[in-house]
Amino acid sequence: MDMNTLTSVVGNLLVYSIEPIRQQFVYLINYKENIERLVVEFEKLRDERTVVQLLVDDAKRNARVVAPQVVKWLAKVDQVEKASEDLRNRRGPRRLNGDPLNLKLRYSLGKKASKMTQEVINVLQERNFKEVGYPAPPKDYASTSTTGFSGLTSRIQVVEGIMQALKDEDINMIGICGAGGMGKTKMVEEVMVRAKAEKLFEQYAMAVVSQTPDERAIQDRIADELSLPLDRKESVAGRADKLRECILMDGKKILVILDSIWEKLDFDKVGLPLGPDNKSCKFILTTRNEDVCVQMNCQKKFTISYLPTSPTSNEASDRAQDIIQLRQEGNYNREASSGSTSRISVREDIMQALGKDEINMIGICGAGGIGKTKMVEEVTKRAKAEKLFEEFAIAVVSQTPDERAIQGQIADKLGLSFDDKESVAGRADRLRQRMMMEGKKILVILDDIWEKLDFNKVGLPLGPENKTCKFIITTRNEDVCPQMNCQKKFTISYLPKEEAWKLFRESAGNLVDDPRLRPIAEAVADECGGLPLAIIIVGRALENKGRIVWEHALQQLKKYAPGNITGMHKHVFSSIELS
């Protein structure tokens, strides 16, 4: 071995032996700097965790599934935080105060801080995911229809026939026809529930076609339910090709229901496969026109007939008796409610119902202006004070329900964001997922319902899968409560004369105590009919007015004859006219 080679070998040996020794001295000497660097790097990690957590919270509010790598990353941050707590909080360095020359402890602190700093940096670098959440997969939801076919033999036989047809490999197009209001939609909902229970298909989709078909809307609905990506800016034809390709690509067994078809639907234009290439997709269509079944080449047709009405059949008569009984129970005429002493007892009863696990649908009914909205506002305030729920939402339904507007009102209160271009059906799925995903206790108030509201269409969970959401509805029509399957119904009655006068006096002022005005004031209060809204409007309109104005108001209230509008008492109209 020559001298150069020997020198090189010795040099390398010195480097490899001295460097580890030098590093140990660095731990010893720079222990304070190492701890300071750990604190700085961890603050960066903590800030990054805050940003990610905000994104996670937003994803959950919008019914999106948080990516597994994000969950693991947050857990790793928590582990690092716990492991480095003593060093970052100076508890380790404080132990040196009593013995600053404790070299062993200085070395230990410096080494731990250096290694922990590198671990923090590594975790920071692992935060390389682009998306925190992604759309939740579609979930099977049980039917929330409130009518049911229990006991209706004629309907049950049709359901059984359809189920047999779905199991027939030679049949992929089934038609259900019947007059409007006959129960076709309810029928396909029941069939879908049965098919899911028996696992006949892997995926399900349902779209409403209507009298004026909108191919883009039909595509959106089916794509939403099958979790298929469609570009909203793409042409209908381009979307149709992509939809057809996606449906056929995986070979999954799919059931597609096309509800309310009025005339032949062009499957090619929508993007639905029907022909030799289609081996796994089956269709059920509903229509009022039986000719459509022939035009759509239905291999099996089922007709829903009128319920039997003969004396030998108990079906229709039993249903009629149920309706009559429900109406009698919900009667809120003025005479029946004259014994009511206050609203307090009703409010307390509603609070009791909210506390019962078995009750998730509560109805409050009463005439227009009776104080239903005020009642639910007070109930909400009490429920918040008693922390009965974690989240609250209220939406006004009105006489002409707008599903998109209802969804928007509820979503705003729950912190859920919707895309303006998103379909009503797509928004409904996300709203339902959001309300059920986190298991939070939610109270939703639906104010001013005039007729049965389709919870499925809006995206409100109501059925076996709903364990945490409760609903309060207000309505002028007492029939709505049984239609919506309210387990508890409360009727707000007219105010008795004593309470009505007290409210009127508060609204009109102390002037009504003048002996010369008191008889007229009492007569005006009586004309308000015990309706809080009318009492307040009239009282405030006459506040500080002279006797002549009061006499004129009394005459006006007595002679006023409003039009016949459902649920709105005549005294409300006359009082509004007066004001």
Helices and strands as residue ranges (DSSP letters): H 3-29, H 31-61, E 64-66, H 68-83, H 85-88, H 91-94, H 103-125, E 133-135, H 153-167, E 173-177, H 184-197, E 203-210, H 215-226, H 236-249, E 254-261, H 267-270, E 281-287, H 290-295, E 300-303, H 315-329, G 335-337, H 344-354, E 361-365, H 372-385, E 391-398, H 403-414, H 424-437, E 442-449, H 455-458, E 469-475, H 480-483, E 488-491, H 497-508, G 510-513, H 518-527, H 532-542, H 547-559, H 570-578
